[in-house]
Amino acid sequence: MFNMDTDYGSMVFNDVVMKKRLPKEIYESLRKTMQTRVPLDIGVANVVAGAMKNWAVEKGVTHFTHWFQPMTGVTAEKHESFVSPQSDGRVIMDFSGKELVKGEPDASSFPSGGIRATFEARGYTAWDPTSPAFIKGNVLCIPTAFCAYSGEALDKKTPLLRSMQAISKEGRRILKLFGEGEDVDVVTNVGAEQEYFLIDRSVYEKRLDLIYCGRTLFGARPPKGQDLEDHYFGVIKPRVAAYMQELDETLWSLGIPSKTKHNEVAPAQHELAQIYESVNLATDHNQLTMEIMRVIAPKYGLACLLHEKPFAGVNGSGKHNNWSIATTAGENLLDPGKSPAQNARFLLFLSAIIKAVDDHQDLLRTSVATAANDHRLGANEAPPAIISIFLGDELAEILETIKSGADYEQRNQSQLAIGVDVLPVFPKDSTDRNRTSPFAFTGNKFEFRMVGSSLSIAGPNFVLNTIVADVLSQFADELEKADDFLAGVHAIVKRTITEHERIIFNGNNYSAEWVAEAEKRGLMNLANASDALRLFASEKNVKLFEKHGVLSKAEVHSREELLLENYVKILHIEALSMIDIVHRDIVPAVIGYTAKVIDALNKKKSMATLDVSLESKLAERLSGLSGTLQKDLESLEEAVMKAADCGDTVESARYYSTEVFYSMQSLRGSVDELETLVGKDDWPLPSYGEILYSVK
């Protein structure tokens, strides 16, 4: 039985454990490193390593690993034992500060986007002391950054950590102007909502498309999908509830603040949400959560699907990234506050975000651009591929009065004029939520809803941190020279609202009218990942990342290459999987069933008095669709062959996003229509109905 008092965080070398097991001076030195990012003395590292090893061994641990996040999108680890042989044939358990601080995994086989050649194998993992070590199984996992021998980042954590430093630096400049002390820092916090599907494992194992690609490449619409919306917040089935309970307890033991769980809209779809924490911790914890979700599922005869769109025609899965900016003193800078100074500060930070989102629509779109997410964005459960901000009616009205210089009539309260430093008290829930907006203000945070369910949140958050840091830098440059600080704040806010109001939209982002309106406003509509990813290494973006030390020019170009290459590989695997399944499963099934129908037709024809219209029409339809299937199959095979002639990754991605993708869609259409005609016992794949309602 899980005991919250004793078991929560029991597998984490957290602050409580460190304070108990480390000498006071060592503990304080480590805390200083964690808080101020000063280098850690090797002597301190040796003491920490010894205490960490002793703690882990007491819990049955025999190995340690530097746990890192390469550009594969999943985590990586190489296990090393604590065993150290002695001259007398015995062994001791040993772990040094050097082993704690730095590791050297082979970097040659990890994706690098061309920044490293295959023969350049050396790479380093470096301990991130701001994310506590934890125990998984019998292994002590030490969160680390991963870089090449030449220093370039090869992972997702490093640019995130750099972006945290960038927004801290520029945010502190702003806070200093508002009279905050030198000891107050700026941090970003995130709470991630993780959506996922659970299906019966026996059904999953019969679908090679799910095994190879994470999504169904074929599947006719079932008679009942999510039409009645009766699954949303419905009673959780016992097997799913048991899975969720073990998932919660495992996450809690790792100090992961799992808070909310419920059924989502689509059948077999669910959601888990975590409480806000530092963006670095939130990223590590979300990566762990996805791993544990998959690991636990088979124990309950389940398969956990994290693909953005495993089933066509029903909701896909997102990962709503709730992002806020705060001080280390505990103040949320996106909370309007109750005093004029707090209001002015809120407006300035809000304006910085508005400008950042408008100026860098391309980067935000790129940060969530994947082949998988292309199936979800623009569907009825996700925002379109057009970036916009929802502020709510009341906040939008307040900003409009600032822009026009008019007085603002506060709702249900007396009139208050908006001067240089006065903003009426703004209730947190003064307006409805907009679930269609890709970037919505929800009272004291922004919800970035475009993030896909399988995606690491490191990418979207290092982009958010960097673009906001850049605008804060611009604002600080101006305000540090201002003769009248508050007048300068007001001028910046008014100018920003005027120049960037096009990015604010409080209506229905799903509507066709909004797409047309967005085009009139000059907003970008990057419909697929291929279009978006080609913009990542633009000159503007290279300068941005270099200015704030988040990515070098080489790192930016390598990541664009890597992301486009990954996009091509995923579509290539999906296309080959479709071809394989059609050749080996669908074609034999259609031929066999057609033969049965024709045999039945011929038998009835031999008996002149029987009506053969049903068999005749069915045979005719099957024959016609068989011809279409063959043409679509040949078209896809030809498209895949021609893809090999593409000159570079950019051209290849463009080709796959059009020719190959459209051929895949056509082939799917033929197969799905045939599924509705072929008898259940003859169709080789479990249907959508069987999959979505497989968990009893």
ZIWOJO-V299756 format. One record per helix or strand. SS is the DSSP state (H for helix, E for strand). FROM is the first residue (numbers start at 1). TO is the last residue. If there is no record, write none. Layout:
# ZIWOJO-V299756
ss:SS from:FROM to:TO
ss:SS from:FROM to:TO
This chain:
# ZIWOJO-V299756
ss:H from:4 to:7
ss:E from:12 to:12
ss:H from:15 to:21
ss:H from:24 to:36
ss:H from:42 to:58
ss:E from:63 to:68
ss:E from:70 to:70
ss:E from:76 to:76
ss:E from:79 to:81
ss:E from:83 to:85
ss:E from:91 to:93
ss:H from:97 to:101
ss:E from:102 to:103
ss:E from:106 to:106
ss:E from:122 to:127
ss:E from:134 to:136
ss:E from:139 to:148
ss:E from:153 to:153
ss:E from:155 to:155
ss:H from:157 to:177
ss:E from:186 to:200
ss:H from:201 to:204
ss:H from:208 to:213
ss:H from:238 to:253
ss:E from:258 to:263
ss:E from:269 to:274
ss:E from:277 to:278
ss:H from:279 to:300
ss:E from:302 to:305
ss:E from:318 to:327
ss:E from:332 to:332
ss:H from:340 to:359
ss:H from:361 to:366
ss:H from:371 to:374
ss:E from:386 to:386
ss:E from:389 to:390
ss:H from:393 to:404
ss:E from:408 to:409
ss:E from:415 to:416
ss:E from:439 to:441
ss:E from:446 to:448
ss:E from:452 to:452
ss:H from:457 to:479
ss:H from:485 to:503
ss:E from:504 to:504
ss:H from:512 to:521
ss:E from:525 to:525
ss:H from:529 to:533
ss:H from:539 to:547
ss:H from:553 to:605
ss:H from:613 to:643
ss:H from:649 to:675
ss:H from:688 to:692
